Amino acid sequence: MEKENPSPSSSQVPASILQSVVVRDAVLTAFSLTGSLSAATALCSSLVDDELPEVHQAAAVLARLHQIAMHRPKH
């Protein structure tokens, strides 16, 4: 019988890696909304809330992008 390799839990993944994944998801989401990488990075930058701790900023931007996407007209 084969043993399955358990996937690492979020507590085993360094916070910097998790933060990088969230930043990547935010930029990709913004890109899908804008169609342009430069516009996507500008949109992400405009959504950053400097009052939040740095570790929460990317997640907040991603949440805001999801909210924007949900309120956009569907094709």
LOGUFI-218660 format. One record per residue (C-alpha): x, y, z; residue in three letters. Coordinates in nm, 3 decimals. Each point is the difference from the previous one (the first is absolute). Layout:
% LOGUFI-218660
<roza xx="X" yy="Y" zz="Z" r="ala"/>
...
***
This chain:
% LOGUFI-218660
<roza xx="0.000" yy="0.000" zz="0.000" r="met"/>
<roza xx="0.138" yy="0.342" zz="-0.097" r="glu"/>
<roza xx="0.033" yy="0.272" zz="0.256" r="lys"/>
<roza xx="-0.128" yy="0.337" zz="-0.105" r="glu"/>
<roza xx="0.223" yy="0.299" zz="0.058" r="asn"/>
<roza xx="-0.203" yy="0.245" zz="0.199" r="pro"/>
<roza xx="-0.004" yy="0.348" zz="-0.143" r="ser"/>
<roza xx="0.163" yy="0.258" zz="0.224" r="pro"/>
<roza xx="-0.244" yy="0.186" zz="0.217" r="ser"/>
<roza xx="-0.005" yy="0.377" zz="-0.006" r="ser"/>
<roza xx="0.186" yy="-0.001" zz="0.332" r="ser"/>
<roza xx="0.293" yy="-0.175" zz="-0.169" r="gln"/>
<roza xx="0.019" yy="0.244" zz="-0.293" r="val"/>
<roza xx="0.197" yy="0.317" zz="0.069" r="pro"/>
<roza xx="-0.210" yy="0.316" zz="0.021" r="ala"/>
<roza xx="0.205" yy="0.163" zz="-0.276" r="ser"/>
<roza xx="-0.099" yy="-0.280" zz="-0.241" r="ile"/>
<roza xx="-0.367" yy="0.033" zz="0.090" r="leu"/>
<roza xx="0.023" yy="0.377" zz="-0.042" r="gln"/>
<roza xx="0.161" yy="-0.045" zz="-0.344" r="ser"/>
<roza xx="-0.283" yy="-0.230" zz="-0.109" r="val"/>
<roza xx="-0.262" yy="0.254" zz="0.110" r="val"/>
<roza xx="0.183" yy="0.283" zz="-0.179" r="val"/>
<roza xx="0.019" yy="-0.212" zz="-0.317" r="arg"/>
<roza xx="-0.373" yy="-0.078" zz="0.023" r="asp"/>
<roza xx="-0.079" yy="0.368" zz="0.048" r="ala"/>
<roza xx="0.201" yy="0.104" zz="-0.305" r="val"/>
<roza xx="-0.151" yy="-0.278" zz="-0.213" r="leu"/>
<roza xx="-0.351" yy="0.097" zz="0.111" r="thr"/>
<roza xx="0.070" yy="0.366" zz="-0.075" r="ala"/>
<roza xx="0.141" yy="-0.101" zz="-0.339" r="phe"/>
<roza xx="-0.319" yy="-0.190" zz="-0.082" r="ser"/>
<roza xx="-0.199" yy="0.313" zz="0.089" r="leu"/>
<roza xx="0.215" yy="0.248" zz="-0.189" r="thr"/>
<roza xx="0.158" yy="-0.199" zz="-0.282" r="gly"/>
<roza xx="0.332" yy="0.174" zz="0.053" r="ser"/>
<roza xx="0.286" yy="-0.080" zz="0.234" r="leu"/>
<roza xx="0.087" yy="0.365" zz="0.059" r="ser"/>
<roza xx="-0.365" yy="0.084" zz="0.071" r="ala"/>
<roza xx="-0.022" yy="-0.304" zz="0.227" r="ala"/>
<roza xx="0.297" yy="0.106" zz="0.210" r="thr"/>
<roza xx="-0.134" yy="0.358" zz="0.015" r="ala"/>
<roza xx="-0.340" yy="-0.130" zz="0.114" r="leu"/>
<roza xx="0.160" yy="-0.219" zz="0.267" r="cys"/>
<roza xx="0.210" yy="0.294" zz="0.120" r="ser"/>
<roza xx="-0.306" yy="0.224" zz="0.022" r="ser"/>
<roza xx="-0.180" yy="-0.257" zz="0.217" r="leu"/>
<roza xx="0.274" yy="-0.036" zz="0.262" r="val"/>
<roza xx="-0.116" yy="0.112" zz="0.344" r="asp"/>
<roza xx="0.304" yy="0.139" zz="0.180" r="asp"/>
<roza xx="-0.182" yy="-0.021" zz="0.334" r="glu"/>
<roza xx="0.002" yy="-0.381" zz="-0.012" r="leu"/>
<roza xx="0.301" yy="-0.201" zz="0.114" r="pro"/>
<roza xx="0.219" yy="-0.088" zz="-0.297" r="glu"/>
<roza xx="-0.073" yy="-0.373" zz="0.031" r="val"/>
<roza xx="-0.373" yy="0.067" zz="-0.056" r="his"/>
<roza xx="0.025" yy="0.252" zz="-0.282" r="gln"/>
<roza xx="0.019" yy="-0.247" zz="-0.290" r="ala"/>
<roza xx="-0.298" yy="-0.198" zz="0.129" r="ala"/>
<roza xx="-0.199" yy="0.321" zz="0.039" r="ala"/>
<roza xx="0.085" yy="0.103" zz="-0.357" r="val"/>
<roza xx="-0.103" yy="-0.344" zz="-0.128" r="leu"/>
<roza xx="-0.328" yy="0.018" zz="0.192" r="ala"/>
<roza xx="-0.070" yy="0.345" zz="-0.145" r="arg"/>
<roza xx="0.079" yy="-0.124" zz="-0.354" r="leu"/>
<roza xx="-0.243" yy="-0.289" zz="0.047" r="his"/>
<roza xx="-0.264" yy="0.247" zz="0.114" r="gln"/>
<roza xx="0.062" yy="0.215" zz="-0.310" r="ile"/>
<roza xx="-0.022" yy="-0.306" zz="-0.226" r="ala"/>
<roza xx="-0.330" yy="-0.111" zz="0.152" r="met"/>
<roza xx="-0.157" yy="0.343" zz="-0.064" r="his"/>
<roza xx="0.110" yy="0.022" zz="-0.363" r="arg"/>
<roza xx="-0.253" yy="-0.076" zz="-0.270" r="pro"/>
<roza xx="0.023" yy="-0.354" zz="-0.131" r="lys"/>
<roza xx="0.046" yy="-0.058" zz="-0.375" r="his"/>
***
